[in-house]
Each structure stands twice: as structure tokens, then as C-alpha cells.
């Protein structure tokens, strides 16, 4: 499986107990959607390696306990600490019209309602308090809270934002 055909589901945090169970974080607005997974891909040595799931429990906030086939000791589980978990893109839930996944808007043009075209989305950072869209503007990285996105237009690869007065000037002050 190629990593470009997958999305990052979450990551393994640390071992839990002595029998290979691991704590993991599912990074999703609806983590329970993934409760019945049979397998997951884990990024190991720059390759996605499939692993069968023996047991998976997920709480409402994305914290989970995962037991993978053939991982039966705390020592072996420790080798998976911080490993990233992936699933094929086709396993993403369908979205309502107008909604988007963050990976979909990378490469989109950023257009402000007042200022016009600003830049291109480099990445989207999922943060605990507020997710942030990153773009280059006048050779500076500018971070825009995702909640300032008014609309995503996949037909012409644009996101429309409504920036508050002064946001861009904060990034340009030392120029």
C-alpha cells in the first residue's frame, strides 16, 4: 500500500500492561466510526506494514487500547511507541456537502473575502485548541485558524477565508 493512498488515522502512544496491548490515539471527530477495524497499516522503516487487530476499544475522545496479532510482550509493544497508524483513503466516512478533509485542501489557493488571493495551503496542523491552516505569504509562514474558512471550492481548488483585520500584518511586522 502506498502512503499517498492512505490517511493517517492516529498513532500508538505507549504499551499498556505486559501482554502487548498498546495505548493509541485515534485522531478523528468520530473515533467510534473505527471501532470495528480488522486491520491497520503501521509506518515502519518508511513503509506501510499491515497488522491484524485482535482487539480494539475506543472511548469517545479517541483514546484507545489496541492489541495487534503477534505482539504479545511489553518489549515488543515498546518498539511500536509513537508509530503512526494509517488506513486506505476509501475508508474515510462520507462527508456532508461543503465539508472537507484537511488533506483534501493541501495545495488549494487561499482567497480572502476582502484581500483576494493570498497563497497556497501548505499543510493543516491539527492542534488541541484550534486547527491551523499554513500558507506562505510574502515569504513568511502564516497560520490561519481553520474556523475562519468560509467555504472550500474543490471545483477550482480554492478555500475562501474571512480574515480579521490585522491578522496578516502580525506576520509582516519585522519586514
N, C-alpha and C positions, 0 to 999 in steps of 0.2 A: 504494500500500500504506500502510495506517495503522500508525503505530508501536505502537499498542495490540494489533495483531495479530501482532507480531513479538517476538523476543527478541534481546538483544544478544549476538552471537557473540564479539566481541572488538574490537580496534582496530588501526589502522595505526600503526606506530611511526615509521618514517622511510624515506627512499629507500635503496635498496641498489644501487649502481652507477649507470651513466649512461643506461640504456635503459628506465627506467620501472618496474623491479622495486622492490617495497617490502617491508620487514620488517614483519611483523604478529604480533600475539599472539592466539591462539585461547584464550578463557577457558572451558575445559571439562575435566571429569575424563577425557574420552575424545576428545581433539582429533583423533585419526586417523579418527574417525567422519565428519568433514567433508572428508576428503581429496579426494573426487571431486565437489566442488561445481562447477556450471556458472556460477552467478551468485551475487551477494551484493548486499544493499542497503547503501548508504552514506548516513549522515546528512549532508546538505549544505544549508545555509541553512534549517534546521528542517524539511526534507523528506527522505523516503527516496527515493534515486535508485538504480535498478537498474544494475548493472555486470556485464558478462560477464567471466568469468575465462578467461584464456588458459593460465595455468599456476599451480599451487599445490603447494607442498611443505610438509609439516608434520612437525616432529620429535615425539618422544614427550612433550615438555613443553609443547606448544602454540606454540612459536616457529615462525614460518613465513615463507616468501617467497611473495609474491603478485604476479602480473603480470596487470593488467587490460587489456582491449581498449581501444585508442585512447590509452593512457597510455604514451608512447614516449620521454619525456625525463626527466632528473632534475628539471628545473624544474617540469614538470607533476606529477611524483610528489610533489614537495615540498608542493604545495598540498593533498595528502591527509594530511599529517602529523597524527597524533592523531585522525583521523576514526574514528568508531565504525562497526562492521560489524554488520549485522542480517540475520536470516533469519526467515521466517514461522514462527509457533508450531507448525504442523503438521510442521515438520522436526525437532522435538525428538525424540530417541530415547525409546522407551517405557521406563518405569521399573518396577522390581520393586515388589510390593505393600509399602506402608508408606514407600516413598521419595517424595521430593517435590523439585520445583524451587523455588529461592528465591523466584522471582516469584510462585509459587502461594500462599505463606503471607503475603504482604503483605496486611494487613487482618485477619488472623486474631487471635483473642483469645489472650493468653499466660496459661497457668494453671500455677502451681507445684504440685507434689505435696503440699507441706506448707502453703503460704501461700494457696492458692486463686488466684482471678483477680487478675492484676496489671496488664494493659494490653493494647494493640493493637500488632501488628508494624507499624512504620513503613516499614522497609526492612531489607535484609540486605546487609552490607558483605562483599565477598569480599576477604579480606586474605591476604597471603602466609603468615603463621604460623597464624592461626586465624580463620575466618569468624565474623562477629558479627551477631547479630540486634539491631535497635534498636527500643526502645519508650519511651513516656512513662510515668513512674511518679512520682507526686507532683510533677508539673510539671518533672521532670528527665529528660534522655535517659539511659536505662540501656542498656548494651551487654551482651549475654549471648552467650557463646561458643555457636556452633551445636551443638557436640558435647554440650551439656547438654540438647538436645531429646531427650526420651524417645520422643515419638510425635507425629505430625501426624494430626489428625482432620478430613479435608475435609468430612465429612457435617455437622458443626456448626461448621466454620471455627475450630478451636482447635489450638494447639500446646501440648503438655504438656512442661514443663521440670522438672528436678530441680536447683534452685539450691543451691550450698553455703552453709552458714551464714555470714552476714555480707556476702554479695555486695551486696545491696540497701542495706545500711547505709553502705557506702563512698560511694554516690551521695548519701546524705542527711545526711552528717556536718555540712555547713555550714548546715543549716536550723535 
